[in-house]
Amino acid sequence: MDRAGAASVFKLPNFRRFWVSAAFEGVGDTTARTMFPLIAVSVLGASAFEVGLLNSLGLIAFLLVGLPTGVLVDRWRKRWIMIAASVLRALMLLSLPVAFLVDVLALWQLLLVTALVGVADVFFTTAHSTALPRVVGDDLLSLAAARLHSAQSVIGMATPAVVGVMLRIVSAPAALLVSVASYLLSASSILRTRFSDSTTAPEGPFWQETMAGIHFLVKERHLRALSLSSVLLNAGAMFGNAATVVFALGQLGIDAATYAMLGTLGAAGALCGSFIAVPLLRIWGIGKSKIIVSATTPLILAAYPMAGNLPFFPELWVGISSFGWALAMVLHSVAGADVIPRLAPPHMLGRVTAGYRFFIIGMMPLASVIGGAVASAYGPEIALWGWALLALLSAAPIVCSPVRSWRAVPEELQAPDSPSLHSPESK
């Protein structure tokens, strides 16, 4: 049945274009996320706290501009938002290898570019999430989300390996040219994608519209539980993420090129997750899937801080942890992929999506800064164990809400259907 569903979603030519765009987007994001901390540590000599600050700047835009972005995404054409965001990210990233080439690259520039790329990410991801239901319709939404994860993973599997090879040949900043090319190719594919790109007229004062998504999430108890679970899971990742590079390079003795190539295993885990997520979702349902992921993920994450004391070599355990975490995140994401589109009124989808991202991503910069400070003061292992603890706690909001028994979104809770969500793309 899953194979038939996959065939049906790929029969939509505009989904295929959307899928290709997502693949290149994944390459661009993976390369940039891998290279930013490596450039900071290996080229500019940044500390764990500075890496935490760097990671937080990459996400703080979701906290600062995420909510008004939702209003603008509802009002503007999603296609042109995604294209503009991709082109702007390519240009900003290009400035880093250019600055390195003329020997003026500094930490402040890396921090600034990271922050600006983060703003563009807010616009792209919000528009992308609201465009997907219009491309495939709500019946194929979970499967389409899984296949988009596949796209990011298939090409993303090769990205860390390519970056690792490039780091042995060229400078770290020059490896960002992979991201530059990928973002431009993603924009090109979106340009050729056709879907119902409708807009919404202003419904009131801008600030009132801005807060509408937050109000909806706070009042809707099921979305509130799902949001809090994701907040804890993502905050845990950022709490420990500031310590991963410092721990791997400094205490485990893994060189930068090898560490970058280990990211291939993370992409492989995401790819595996994208293929098993939908079958497991059918067996477990939404609630049980999220609980199982949250309960088992700490065991996977424990391999990272213990890597130096486990048998064989530390690269093996870092790779296993990377593989398992990526697989778990895909399972968690696909299990809730169709919840917001089904519960939120279609004309508010951008604002509700932005409100959701405001919570789950907007809190991550603070977690990153705190995690970096903890790693600097008490050692990176403490921050890595904190990551595992927060992942475990992410099960609590689901267990304590009716979502725990959901196999699918109950029909009586769904918002009135929008024709745009039932009608796939025009061919």
Salt bridges, closest charged atoms under 4 A:
ASP2 OD2 - ARG147 NH2 3.27
GLU25 OE2 - ARG89 NH1 2.88
ASP29 OD1 - ARG89 NH1 3.71
ASP74 OD2 - ARG351 NE 2.87
ASP121 OD1 - ARG89 NH1 2.47
ASP138 OD1 - HIS422 ND1 3.48
ASP197 OD2 - ARG79 NH1 3.93
GLU203 OE2 - HIS347 NE2 3.77
GLU203 OE1 - ARG351 NH1 3.33
GLU209 OE2 - ARG75 NH2 2.61
GLU209 OE1 - ARG351 NH1 3.53
GLU220 OE2 - HIS222 ND1 3.07
ASP255 OD1 - ARG168 NH2 3.84
ASP338 OD2 - ARG342 NE 2.95
ASP417 OD2 - HIS422 NE2 3.15
